[in-house]
Amino acid sequence: MSKNETKCPNCDSTKFISDTKRAEVVCKECGCLVEQSTIDPGPEWRAFNSEERDEKARAGGPLIFMKPDKGLTTQIDRFDVDGKGNHISGESVMHMNNLRKWHQRASISSSLERNLKTAFRELRRITSALELPQSVREETAKLYRKAVKKGLTRGRLIEEVLVATLYIVCRKRKIPRTLKELSELSGVEEKDIGKTYRFLKAEMDIDVPLADPTCYIPRFASKINLSGEVQEEAKRILEKVIERGLISGKGPTGVAAASLYIAAVKCDERRTQKQVAESAGITEVTIRNRYKELKEKMNLDI
């Protein structure tokens, strides 16, 4: 309701009722429609606790979980100019450099902040190598903070917990990244990542979906230059495999690679088992075993 429109045009009443569902303002006394198509200044989201409210609120600067201070502290820029845009003297530049140095040291003083700084530097390196988006970094950083807050990092290497949280986020978003890739980039053994992953999943009560083998098809196919037709055929084979429950107890990468190998043969774009195995980062023995199992149980005519 605008400030100028303080009275009902029909009965001069000053009592109104706002109907947010209809976006209307009506007079409480006579029911006259005073205003319609009103704008709701409130948020379009709902929050049921303070944590949700903080996450969804968009007033002020955004929280950056990749920074130890979440990007809330003041930073001294490196432009070395005064308020009018003129360059400052050499003596002032040295003074500003000292201020920046001490400000950086003061902003990361506790053991928690040092832990986060080390972890997020490593996270930035790994996600850059894997070409993962910024949203994955932020979600991983947020999950890692929760693990640290619950004391789940005690007695464990920072890299182990960090890579395990990254693997959880990739699984939840159905991003095809394997434990082997994460192990090679981080220097952490696959078994240690898997152990920490299961520990975090149980302690933090995280619902992680089962790995979908179809997510790996485009990646593996692009490495050995297989056409879209082969990829679609491989996905059709995988759908039938999943329907019959033949992936239980099998690694998703092995099943995906075997399906891709079968599809390539059927579409007359033959690739050797060695080529497909290398594209998936597994051994030829694994390809051969999965291939034989699928061929027999699916009654495939190849």
C-alpha positions in Angstrom: 0.0 0.0 0.0 1.5 3.4 -1.0 1.9 6.2 1.5 -0.4 8.5 -0.5 -3.3 6.0 -0.4 -4.0 6.1 3.3 -7.9 6.1 3.1 -10.5 4.0 1.4 -11.9 5.8 -1.6 -15.4 4.5 -0.8 -15.8 5.0 3.0 -12.6 6.9 4.0 -11.7 4.1 6.4 -8.0 3.6 7.3 -8.3 0.0 8.2 -7.1 -2.5 5.5 -6.6 -6.2 5.0 -3.7 -7.5 2.8 -4.4 -10.7 1.0 -1.0 -12.0 0.1 -2.4 -15.0 -1.9 -4.4 -12.8 -4.2 -2.0 -9.9 -4.0 -4.8 -7.5 -3.1 -5.5 -4.9 -0.4 -9.2 -4.5 0.6 -11.0 -2.2 3.0 -11.8 -3.9 6.3 -15.0 -1.8 6.7 -16.7 -2.0 3.3 -14.7 -4.6 1.5 -13.8 -2.2 -1.3 -10.8 -3.4 -3.5 -8.2 -0.7 -2.8 -5.2 -2.1 -4.5 -4.4 -5.2 -6.6 -1.3 -6.9 -8.1 0.7 -5.8 -5.0 4.3 -6.6 -4.7 5.3 -8.9 -1.8 8.6 -7.5 -0.4 9.2 -10.6 1.6 11.5 -13.5 0.6 10.2 -16.2 -1.8 11.8 -18.9 0.3 10.9 -20.4 3.6 13.2 -21.2 6.5 12.5 -23.4 9.5 15.5 -22.7 11.6 18.3 -20.2 11.9 20.8 -22.2 9.9 18.5 -22.4 6.9 17.7 -18.7 7.2 21.5 -17.8 7.2 22.0 -20.1 4.1 19.1 -18.7 2.1 19.4 -15.0 3.0 20.8 -12.9 0.2 21.3 -9.6 2.0 24.9 -8.4 2.2 27.9 -10.1 0.7 27.7 -13.8 -0.1 29.5 -16.3 2.1 32.5 -17.8 0.5 33.2 -21.2 2.2 36.4 -21.6 0.3 37.9 -18.9 2.4 38.8 -19.6 6.1 36.9 -16.4 7.2 34.1 -17.1 4.7 35.0 -13.8 2.9 33.6 -11.6 5.7 36.7 -9.8 6.9 38.0 -6.6 5.4 40.8 -7.0 2.8 43.5 -4.4 1.9 43.6 -4.2 -1.9 46.8 -4.1 -4.0 46.0 -1.1 -6.2 48.4 1.2 -4.2 46.4 4.4 -5.1 44.8 7.0 -2.9 41.2 8.1 -2.7 41.5 10.2 -5.8 43.1 7.5 -7.9 46.6 8.9 -7.7 49.6 6.5 -7.2 51.0 6.7 -3.7 54.7 7.2 -2.9 57.3 4.4 -2.6 57.5 4.8 1.2 53.7 4.5 1.4 53.7 1.4 -0.8 56.2 -0.3 1.6 54.0 0.7 4.6 50.9 -0.8 2.9 52.8 -4.0 2.1 53.7 -4.4 5.8 50.1 -3.7 6.7 48.9 -6.4 4.3 51.4 -8.9 5.7 50.4 -8.4 9.3 46.7 -8.3 8.4 47.0 -11.7 6.7 48.8 -13.1 9.7 46.3 -11.8 12.1 43.3 -13.0 10.1 44.6 -16.6 10.2 45.8 -17.1 13.8 43.9 -20.1 15.2 44.7 -23.8 14.5 41.2 -24.1 12.9 41.9 -21.3 10.4 45.3 -22.8 9.6 43.6 -26.2 9.0 41.0 -24.7 6.7 43.6 -22.6 4.8 45.7 -25.7 4.1 42.7 -27.9 3.2 41.1 -25.3 0.8 44.4 -24.7 -0.9 44.6 -28.4 -1.7 40.9 -28.4 -2.7 41.5 -25.6 -5.2 44.4 -27.6 -6.7 42.5 -30.9 -7.0 39.3 -29.4 -8.4 41.2 -27.4 -10.9 43.0 -30.5 -12.1 39.7 -32.4 -12.4 38.0 -29.3 -14.1 35.2 -29.2 -11.5 33.0 -26.1 -11.2 33.2 -23.5 -8.4 29.9 -24.8 -6.9 31.5 -28.2 -6.2 34.4 -26.4 -4.4 31.9 -24.5 -2.3 29.8 -27.5 -1.4 32.9 -29.5 -0.5 34.3 -26.7 1.6 31.0 -26.4 3.5 30.9 -30.2 4.1 34.5 -30.2 5.2 33.8 -27.4 7.7 31.0 -29.5 9.2 33.3 -32.5 9.6 35.9 -30.3 11.4 33.2 -28.8 13.6 32.1 -32.3 14.7 35.7 -33.3 15.4 35.8 -36.0 12.7 39.2 -34.9 11.5 41.0 -35.8 14.7 43.6 -38.6 14.1 43.2 -38.3 10.3 45.2 -36.5 7.6 43.7 -33.3 6.3 44.0 -34.7 2.7 42.1 -37.9 3.6 39.1 -36.1 5.0 39.1 -33.4 2.3 39.3 -35.9 -0.6 36.6 -38.1 1.0 34.2 -35.1 1.3 35.0 -34.2 -2.4 34.1 -37.8 -3.4 30.8 -37.5 -1.5 29.9 -34.3 -3.3 30.8 -35.8 -6.7 28.6 -38.9 -5.9 25.7 -36.7 -4.8 25.9 -34.6 -8.0 26.5 -37.6 -10.2 29.8 -36.3 -11.4 31.9 -39.2 -12.8 35.1 -39.1 -10.8 36.7 -42.3 -9.5 38.6 -43.0 -6.3 41.7 -43.8 -8.5 41.6 -40.3 -10.0 41.3 -38.6 -6.6 44.0 -40.9 -5.2 46.5 -40.0 -7.9 46.0 -36.3 -7.6 46.0 -36.1 -3.8 48.6 -38.8 -3.0 46.2 -40.6 -0.6 45.7 -44.3 -1.0 42.4 -45.5 -2.4 41.7 -47.7 0.6 42.2 -44.7 2.9 39.9 -42.5 0.9 37.2 -45.3 0.9 37.6 -45.9 4.6 37.3 -42.2 5.5 34.4 -41.8 3.0 32.4 -44.6 4.8 33.3 -43.1 8.2 32.0 -39.6 7.2 28.9 -41.0 5.6 28.0 -42.9 8.8 28.9 -40.2 11.3 27.3 -37.3 9.4 24.3 -39.3 8.3 24.8 -38.4 4.7 22.5 -40.0 2.1 24.8 -40.8 -0.9 23.1 -42.3 -3.9 24.5 -45.4 -5.6 27.1 -44.8 -8.3 25.4 -44.6 -11.7 27.5 -46.4 -14.3 25.8 -44.5 -17.1 27.5 -41.2 -15.9 30.9 -42.7 -16.9 30.0 -43.5 -20.5 30.5 -40.0 -22.1 33.9 -39.6 -20.4 35.2 -43.0 -21.4 33.9 -42.7 -25.0 35.4 -39.3 -25.6 38.9 -40.6 -24.7 38.8 -43.2 -27.4 36.8 -41.2 -30.0 33.6 -43.3 -30.0 30.5 -41.8 -31.6 27.2 -40.8 -30.0 25.6 -43.8 -31.5 27.9 -46.1 -29.5 27.3 -44.1 -26.3 23.5 -44.4 -26.7 23.8 -48.2 -27.3 26.0 -48.5 -24.2 23.5 -46.7 -22.1 20.7 -49.0 -23.4 22.8 -52.0 -22.4 23.4 -50.5 -19.0 19.7 -49.8 -18.4 18.9 -53.5 -19.0 21.9 -54.5 -16.8 20.6 -52.3 -14.0 17.0 -53.6 -14.4 18.2 -57.2 -13.9 20.3 -56.3 -10.9 23.5 -57.4 -12.4 25.7 -54.6 -11.1 25.3 -55.6 -7.4 28.8 -56.0 -6.0 30.5 -54.8 -9.2 32.5 -51.6 -9.6 30.5 -49.1 -11.7 33.5 -48.2 -13.9 34.1 -51.8 -14.9 30.5 -52.4 -15.8 30.4 -49.1 -17.7 33.6 -49.9 -19.6 32.4 -53.4 -20.5 29.0 -52.1 -21.8 30.9 -49.5 -23.9 33.2 -52.2 -25.3 30.1 -54.3 -26.3 28.4 -51.3 -27.8 31.4 -50.5 -29.9 31.6 -54.0 -31.3 27.8 -54.0 -32.1 28.1 -50.6 -33.8 31.1 -51.7 -35.8 33.4 -49.2 -34.1 35.7 -51.7 -32.7 38.2 -50.8 -29.9 40.6 -53.2 -28.2 40.0 -54.2 -24.6 43.3 -52.5 -23.7 42.1 -49.2 -25.2 38.8 -49.3 -23.3 40.5 -50.3 -20.1 43.0 -47.4 -20.3 40.1 -45.0 -20.9 38.4 -46.2 -17.8 41.5 -46.5 -15.7 41.0 -50.2 -15.0 42.8 -53.4 -16.0 42.1 -55.6 -19.1 41.3 -58.5 -16.8 38.4 -56.5 -15.3 37.1 -55.6 -18.7 37.3 -59.3 -19.8 35.5 -60.6 -16.7 32.7 -58.0 -16.9 32.4 -58.6 -20.6 32.0 -62.4 -20.2 29.4 -61.9 -17.4 27.3 -59.5 -19.3 27.4 -61.6 -22.5 26.3 -64.7 -20.7 23.7 -63.3 -18.4 22.2 -60.9 -21.0 22.3 -63.5 -23.8 24.0 -61.0 -26.1 24.8 -62.1 -29.6 28.1 -60.5 -30.5 
